[in-house]
Amino acid sequence: MKLTLKTARILVRLIEGETLAASLAKSKLMENLIAENIIYRKGKHRKTLSLLSESSLHIYLANQLQINDLRNYILALENEKSSRAEFVKLTTDSKDSKERVFKGFMVNSYNSINTELNQQKLKLEPAVGSFVFIYAYENFKIPTDVTVIGVENAKNFSQIHQQKYLFKALNPLFVSRYPQNQNKDFIRWMQTIPNKYLHFGDFDLAGIGIYLNEYKKYLGEKAGFFVPGNIQKILAENGNRKRYDNQRPTFKQEQIEEEDLKELLRLIHFEKKGLDQEYFI
């Protein structure tokens, strides 16, 4: 995915506080920013865009496109004499850079798991406050009784020991969604192993959208969405109405086969609230 000059200029206008017509900014990148709840799209007929979080936008650009300075990136694009070396300073892509410094993904666990990496035994037992980065994921093997749990929020992933009570019935291996540009590597790996995937994300419309579009779409029946048994009470007492109101206009109803997820979606619409997964820490 590439940030074009046109879209970059629109992002700067949004940063400066403008509200723009959605028709000015139709791109996959913009749809991703809307899905991530970074940009808010409002209206039914004359849709508009506004920026919800400047800091989240800069983090997204750095993680996803390796762009650390949006305005300098625009200047380099505008200057036809910009050298490739100058672009490398702005993005890790030397051709506008699609090259990543690392492939692979981060894993975490509160149980000891005997795995295999490059045909060598690897005992996964990260100390509290540390993770393991799997680089050669093509040669990473785990026991078939392990359930792979994708964690949407970085804080939940870093403090997974405090959420052990949620997964008592499972032998879990936790994988971080961030940095998000590693996600395709994780999907490729999951497609080669027989293990089940369970998505642990925010209990809101955006969280359901992330699960359906980034995981279920590629993993099919082996994927499921983690829903605690007492979610209705928790959502009613601790959910956020503003979060629901912000996400409702951009949520696209998808075909859902999972009964637990159907029920969660019904409860979210009924309560008109969304819940951050950080609640469970």
Salt bridges, closest charged atoms under 4 A:
GLU16 OE2 - ARG71 NH2 3.56
GLU18 OE1 - ARG13 NH2 2.97
GLU31 OE2 - ARG41 NH1 2.74
GLU36 OE2 - ARG177 NH2 2.39
GLU54 OE2 - HIS58 NE2 3.24
GLU78 OE2 - ARG9 NH2 2.91
ASP96 OD2 - LYS2 NZ 3.10
GLU138 OE2 - LYS103 NZ 2.81
GLU152 OE1 - HIS199 NE2 3.25
ASP185 OD2 - ARG100 NH1 2.83
ASP185 OD1 - ARG188 NH1 2.93
ASP202 OD2 - ARG243 NH1 3.80
ASP204 OD2 - ARG243 NH1 2.70
GLU214 OE2 - ARG177 NH2 2.60
GLU237 OE2 - LYS233 NZ 3.17
ASP245 OD1 - ARG241 NE 3.17
GLU258 OE2 - LYS216 NZ 3.10
GLU259 OE2 - LYS262 NZ 3.62
GLU263 OE2 - ARG266 NH2 2.76
ASP276 OD2 - ARG243 NH2 3.34
